[in-house]
């Protein structure tokens, strides 16, 4: 296994500048006002080790004990711009990774006993770092047995399983050896910043660029989604209308093995290369050519494709709508406008430059609502189930499409100052019944909108018991601009820092608690440990005074009670939802298990039982990845439409939002 290049991780003057800038900004601007002290040093120490070795499989206890001499000193070091500790630890990590790859090969060559009654502990909190090579070998013997059993359960032969496992860990070691200084700096400084709260992170220059792409929904490239699996880069999706789609030769499941620049550039082998590095080779200025060495699915022959890069619109993340005609029990047709909104996006750079028609969630949704009005829909469903948030400005402006005026969110800073952000654009684009569909994955900006709609009694929230619970506001501070206040400063990345906490119009924070649904539908995501409260060092919930706002008469307790009663009655008679509930019970049992059975017969029997029916977790993953449809027309969709239909019927004031 090749050693880490010393040039890659050699100290740079810029590292000291970045570390110093990050610490100064943290002390000055972070919401908590917590100093960078020994407590934060200890947290950062633990976070950094957890980032590198989360399952305690690589380091020895002696390594950790040696590193621990600096456990209370990282604050002083980082305050002085000294990040050398990260290189010391990472050098040792690479050494241990290479040792473990050799250990895996020894285990694979051994005669493993799959009839032995033993359990592999999967909860890192229940195990210690190995004290010596013998303990490490035993842990890896169990780990490899678990890997082999997993592959056998997926119908791999013993030979195929062994080859795949060998390849997996060898590839992991190669990718780790390619870690750049910027990436290591990002890991280390983020270990320190995330010790204040889980959303404060340092972004390296490349991470910052990816963040900007996600906000403007546009990049220059070929228009293909890629996945690295055991060192092999596979195409998972070809974006409609993109350069690869127009080229016509690249397809999902194809493997990219080499990449060349221009018509004659050297073809670079990208097998075992980090995915980010492969992506950077493929991306480039629109109009330029990239050459791809591709193995089509099921073939071993490599074909070279010349693809001309182009502007790629990331349509999968933008708002999309559909009008649905639903036949009600009494024979009427209810027209429902369904909007799928995966994120709150805004081209921040174009907005800062004053460009008139920059990419905006609110603009896109306004067009959909105007179209719904033209088509005379009677209710709107806003689907935020997979919306993890985004632009605060867009959340406020988008909420304003559904209310006349008033505060949408209140914000408190580190000094305790409270400011309300209002919808100042009078009038409503959509005045009729509104259903906001949420899950535990709905976070941040999604919760601002859902909380305001609920507080104003403007519509109903339907879905998981509660949303994610992210009630903090992050600002992006460009470090180049902070360090060099000149035009076109160097790119030193950015600090995404929690500077404020936001609150609903009623004064309650969404932090940790989220927004509780008015009408609850059973689903697996409610029971996943993916909420804000499951994250390390999440900021606490609190409350501020209620703002002044005027209610609508679109919701009342009796209406909600009737809706939930009707839902419970239908679910009680639904075979599909009964399967959901059984799968939830099975999932909860599995989640609470802290070990895996390594007896082959017992393991495969357990897997067979689990695989009898696709779990709702798999179904949800499938739904969120299948973006060809605006909404999947399944039994869950049917229930949401039934709730919407019932809601329309129960509204006392018909289809027009009126003030109380």
N, C-alpha and C positions, 0 to 999 in steps of 0.2 A: 504494500500500500504506500503510495507516495506521501512524503512528509509535507506538512504545510510550508508553503513558500515563505521564507522570512520577510521577503519584500511585501507580501500581502498584508502582514500584520505588524509591520514595523511602525513604531510611533511616528505620528505626524504632528507638525505644529498646529494644524487645524483641529486635531483631537483636543488639545488643551484649550483652544479657544472655544470649541463647542461645549465642552464640559463646564468651563467657567460660565459661559452664557446661560446654559441650562440651570445651573445652581442659582445664579443671580435672579433669573426669572421665577424660579420656583419659590424662592424666599420672598419675592416682592409681590407675586400675583396669584399664587395658589389659594383657592377658596378656604382651605383649612387654617391658614396662617401658622402651620406647624413648622418649626425650624428643621433644618437638615442637621440632625443630631445623632447620638448613639442609637436611639430607638429606630430611626430611619436607616441607619447603617446596618443594624441587625436584620431588619426586614429586607433590605436590598440584598444582603448576603444570602439569605434564604431563598429569595426570589430568583437570583442569578443561578444558583445551583439547581433549583427546580426547573428553570428554563432549559438548562443543558441536560439534566438527568432526572426527569420527573418520576421515573419508576425505581430509582436507586439501583440501576443495573450496571453502571459503568464505574463510578468512583468507588474506591475503597474507603472504609471509615478513617484510615490513616491519612488519606488525601484530605478529607473534610476537616479532620483535626488540625492538620497543617495549615489549611486555608483559614481556619477559625481564629488564628492569631491576629487576623486583620478584621474580625467581625465587627469590632467597635471602632475601627479606624477608617472605614470607607467614607464616612462623612467628611472627615478632615482631608482625605486624599482627593475626593471629587471637588470639594470646595477650592482646592488648590489647582484643579485642572488635571490631576494625576489619575489616569485610568489604567495604569500598568497592571493592577491586580487582575483585570479582565484577561490580559494576555497570559499571565502566569497560570490562571485556572484553565484557560482554554487550551494552552499547550499540553497540560496534564490530561485534559479531556480527550484530545486527539490521540495521545499515547494510549489511553485506556480503551478508546474505541477500536484502535488497530489490534490491541490485545484481545478484545472480545470477539472480533471477526475471526481471529485464529482459533479462539475458544469454541465458537459456533461450529467451525469445520471439524474440530475434534469431537464435539458432541454428535454431529451428523455422522461421523465415521464410527461411532460407538454402537454397541448393541443395546438399544433402548428397550426398557421393559414397559410395555403398554398395558400389562395386566396388573401392575402394581397399584395398590390403593394409596393415592396421594393427591394432595390439592396444591395448586399453584396460586399463591396469594397475589391478588391483583390490586389491592388497596395499598398505595405507597405509604400511607400513614401507619400501616400494620407491620411494616418491615423496616429493618435497619440496613445501612450500607454493609456489604460484605467485609468481614475483617481480614480475609486472606484469599489467596487464589482458590483454595479448596471450596470455601463458601461461595465465591463468585461462580465457580464451575457448576456447583449444585443448583444455584439459581438459574443459570443459563441452560443447564440440562432440562429443568422444568419449563423454562420459557420456550425452548426449541420443541419439546414434546407438545406443548400447547399449540405452537405454530403448525406442527405436522398434523395434529388432530384437526385443526381448523381447515387445513387444505384437504385432508381426506374427506371431511364433511362436505366439501365443495366438489367432491368426485375426482380429486386429483389422485394419481397413482403415487405410491411411496417415492418412486424415483422423481416424478415431477415435483412433488412436495419438497423434497430435499434440494433439488436444483433451484427452485424458486426461493427458498429460505436462504440458501447460500448467496444467491444473487441479491436478495433484499438487503442483507447486512453489509455486504461488500459495497453495494451502491451507496448505502447510507454513509459509510466511511469516506468514500470518494467525495460525496457532496459536502460533508463536514470539512474535508481538507481544502475545499475551494472557498471556504468562508473568507470574505474580504474584511479589511479593517473597518470599513463603514458598517458592515453588518454586525461585527462584533461590538463596535461602539454603540450601535442601536440596541443590541441585546442588553448590554451592561447599563447604559444610562436609563433605559426603560425599566430595568429592575429597580433602579433607584426611584424614578418618578412614579412608577406604579405602586410604590410603597406608600404613597400619599393617597391614591385612589386608583382604581383599575383602569381609568380612561385617560390618565395623563401619561403620554408616551413621547419618546423622542423618535422622530421620523428621519431616517437617512435620506439623502437626495433622491435615491431611486424609489423609496417608499412614498416620499412626498409627491413625486410625479404620478405614481399609481393612484394616490388619493385624489389628485387633481383630475385625472382621467375619470374616476368614478363620479365626480361631481359634475363634470361638464358633459358626460356621456358621449365623449368623442375622443378618438385617437387616430394616429397614422399607423397603418399596419396592413395585415392581410385579412383580418376578420375571421379568426378561428380561435376557439377556446381550447386550451391545452391542459393536459394533466400529466404529471410525472409519476410513473408507477414502477418501482424497483429499478430506477435509473433510466427507464425508457419513456420518451415523450410521446404521448398519444393525443390525437385530435379527438375532442369530445363533442364539439359542435362547430359547424360552419355557419357564421352569422349571415342571415339572408341579406342580399344586396351588397355584401362586402366583396373585397378583391378576390378572395379565394372562391367565393360562391360564383362570381362571374367567370373566373378561370375554369371552373367546372370539374377539375380533376381530383381535388382534395376532399376526402370524405371522413365522417366519424369512424373511429377505430383504426384509421391509418396511423403509422408510426413515422415520426420525423427523426432521421438518423444523422443527417448532415445539413449545414446551412452555409451558404456562400453569399457574398455581397456583390451586386452588380452582375454584368454578363460574364465576367471572367475571374471574379474573386475566388480565392482559395476556399475549397469546401472544408468546413470545420466539423470534426466529429463531435456530436452533442450527446452521445450516449454517456450516461452517468454525470452529465453536466447539470448544475442546479437549474431548476425551471426558470427562475428569474433571469439567469444569464442567457438561456435559450430564447426567452421572450425578447430580451434586449437585442439579440442578434437579428431576430425576425422583424421587430418594429423598425421603422425608419420613415424618412420623409416621403410624403405622398408623391407619386410619380417615379420613384426610384424602384429598381428591380432587386428582389431577393430570390436566391435559388435554393430550393428545398430538395434534399435527398429523402425520398419517401418510399416506405415499404407499405404497399396496400395490404389491407386486412387479409390474413390467410396466405400471404405470399412471402417469399424470401428475397425476391428481386427488388433492387433499389432503382427507382426512376427519378430523374431530375426534373423538377418543375420550375419554370421561370414565372414568378408572380410579380406583377406591378403593384406596389403598395398604393393605398388610397385612403382618403378620409373614411373612417368607420364610425357609423352612428350606432351606439349601443342600445338598440331598440328594446332589448329584454328588460332594461331597468327603467324604462319610461312608462308613463301612464297610458293605459289602453282601455277601451270601453267596448261594450256590446249591449244591444237592446234584446231583452228576453221577453217573449210573450208566454205568460203562465195562465193556464186554464184553472180557475178556482172551482171549489166544490159546487158553487151555485151556478156554474155555467158561464160566468163572466170571464173576460180576458184581462189580466193585469199586466200592464207593460212596465217592466223593471229595467232601469239603466244600471248596468254593472260596471264599475271602474276597478281595475286591478292596478294598484300603486305600490311597486316594490321599494321605492325610496323617495326621499325629498331631495331633489337634485336642483342645482343651480350652477351655471357656468360663472364662478366667482370672478375669474380673471376678466371675462368679457363685461361683467357687471361693473367691476372697478374701472374699466376703461370707458365706461359710458356707452357701450354699444347698445343700440336700441332693441334688437331682437335676440337677446341672449337666451340660452336654453334655460327653461324654467318650469318647474312642476305646476305652478299656479296657471301659467299660460296654457299648458297642455290640458289640464283638467277643465279649465274654463271652456275651451273649445269642445270638449266632450259634453259638458253640461249644456252648452248652447245647442249642440246637436240633439241631446235628449229632449230639450224643450221643443225643438222643431218636430221631433217624432212623438211628442205628447206622451212621454213616459209618466207613470203615476207614482213611482217611488224610485229612489236611488240607493244602491248598495255600494259602499266604498270599502273595498277589500284591502286591509292593511295587515293581513296575517303573516306575510313574510317581509314586512317593512321594518328594517332596523334603524330607521331615522335618517338624518341628513341635515339639511339646512334649516336652522331655526326661523330665519326670515320666511322661507317658503311655507313652513308649518303655520305661521301666523297669517300669511296672505291667503293660503288655501282655506283655512278655517273661515276667513272673511267671505268666501264664496257662499257660505251657508248661514251666516248671521248678518244682521243689518249693520251693527256697530257695537263697540264695547271691548273690554279687555279680553285677550285670548290667553295670555300667560303673564305671570308675575315673576320677577327675577330678583334674587338677593345676592349681593356680592360679599367679599371677604370682610368688608367693613360693616356689614349689616344693613346697607342701603337697599331699599326695595323700590323697584321700578316696574310699572305695568306696561305691557306692550299691547296696544289696541289695534283692532281692525278699524282703520280710518276711512276705508272705501265704502261709502254708504250704499245700501242696497244689497240684495241677495241674488246670485245667479240661479241658485236652486232654492225654491221656497217650499217644496213639498216634503213628504215623509222621507226621512233619511235613516238608513241602517249602516252603522260602522262595524265592520267585521274584523275582529282582532284575535291574536293568539299570544302565547307567552313570548313569542319572537318579536312581537310588535314593541318597538322601543323608542325612547327619546322623542323625536319630533312626532312620531305616531301617537305617543301618549299625550302630548300637548293638544293635538287635535281632538282625540277621543275624550280627554278630560274636559275640554271646553264645551264640546257638544253635549256631554252629559250634564255639566253644571248649568248650562243655559236651558236644559230640558228641550233641546232642539231636535234630538233624535235618540235612537237606542243603540247601545253597545251590545254586540252579540259575539259569542265565541268562548274562549278559554275563561277560567275563573278570573284571571287577572292578566294584565300585560306584563312586560319584562321588568319594569321598575327602575328604569334609568332616568333619574330626575336631575341630572347635572348638565351644565352647559360648558362646552369646550371652545376655546379660541385657538386659532392656528397662528403661532408667532414665527415668522420667517427669521431664522438665525442669521442668515447673511445680511439681511436688512438691519437686524439688531446690532450686529458687530460692525458693519460698514454702512453707515447712513449715506450712501451715494447711489446714483442711478446704476442699474444693472449690477448689484452686488454679487459676489460669488455664491454658489449654491452650497450652503452648509446644512441643508435640511431644515427641519422645523420642529418646534415644540408644540404638541397638542396638549393644552393645559386646561384643567378644570378651574374656571375662574368664578363661576356662578352656580347657584342652584335654582331650578325653576319650580314654580308653584301654579296650581290651577287657579282659576278665578275665585273659587271658594276658599282659597288660602292653604289647601292641603298640598303637600309635596307628593309627586309621583314616585319619589326615590324609594326603592326597595318594595313598596307596596303595589306600585303600578296603578292601573285603572281597572276597577272591578267591573265585570260584565253585568249588564242589566238582565240579560237572558243567557244562561250558561248552557253550552253544548259540550258533551263529553268528547275529549280528544287526548291523544297521548302527550302532546306538548305541555299540557297543564302539569304533568307529573315528572317532566324532565328537570334536572338540576341545571337550568340554563338562565335562571333569573339573576337580577342584580344582587340579590341577597346571597347567592351562591358564590360570588366573586370575593377574592381576598381584599380586605381593607375598603369595602364599599362605604360611602358616606352615609350617615344616619338619616332617618326620616325626621322631619319636623313640620311645623305649621306656622303660617303668618296670618295676619288679619285678612278677612275676606275683602275682595274688591267690590266696587259698585257696578252692578250689571242688571239688565232686565231680562226676566225669564220669558220663554215661549211656552205655549200650552200644548206642546207636542208629546208630553210624557207625564204620567202621574202614577203613584204607587199601585193603584188598582189595575191599571192597564198592564203594568209590568208583571204583577202577580198572575193575571190571566194568561199572558203570553207564556210565562214559565210553566204554568199548569198544563197548557195545551202542548208545549214542547215535551214535557215529561210523559204525557199520555201517548203521544206519537212514538217517542223513543221506546217506551215500554212495550210497544207492539211491533217494533222494527227489528227484523233479524240482523240487519247490517249494524245497527247501533248496539245490539246485544253482543255481536262479535267484537265491536270496539271495546266494550266494557270488559269482556273476557281477556282481550289482548292487553288492556291496561293493567288488569290484575296480574297477568303473567309478567308484564314488563316491570311492575313494581317489585315483584318477588326477585326477578333477575337483578334489578338495580341494587337491591339491598344485599345481594350476595357479594362477599369480599374475596372469594376464591373460586377457582375453576377446577373441576374434576379432571384428573389426568388419566383415569382408567378408561381405556379406549371404548369398551363396550358401553360403559355408563355415560361417557361423554357423548358418543354418537346417538344414544337413545335420547338423551336430553336435547340434543340439537334437532333430532327428528321431530320431537314433540314441539319444539319452538318453531320449526319450519313447516308444520302442517298447514298453517295459514299465515299469509304475509302479515306482519305486525303493522299496527297503525303508524309506528315510527317510520317504517319503510315506505308506507303509503304517502305519508306527509313529505318525506324526502323526495319521492317520485313526483309529487304534485308541484313542489317548489322548483324542481329542476326542469319540469315540462312546461316550457314557456311558449309553445306554439299556440295554445289556446288561451283566451283571456281568462276563462275559468273552466275547470274540469266539471262536467255535468255528472256528478255522482250523487250518492245518497245524502252526503253532507250539504252539497249545493241545494238539493231538493228541500232539505229541512230549513235552510236559510231563506229560500224563496217562500216556504210556507209561513215562516215567522214574519217575513215582510208582508205577505198577504194578510195575515191576521192583524198585523200592526195597522195597516191601512184601514181595515174594517173597524178597528176599535177607536180610531182617532175621532174625537168628538167634533173637531173643527174641520173636518174634511181634509182637503189636500193643500190648504194654504196656511203657512206659518203665521200665527197672529200673536200679538203681545198679551200677556196677562195684566 
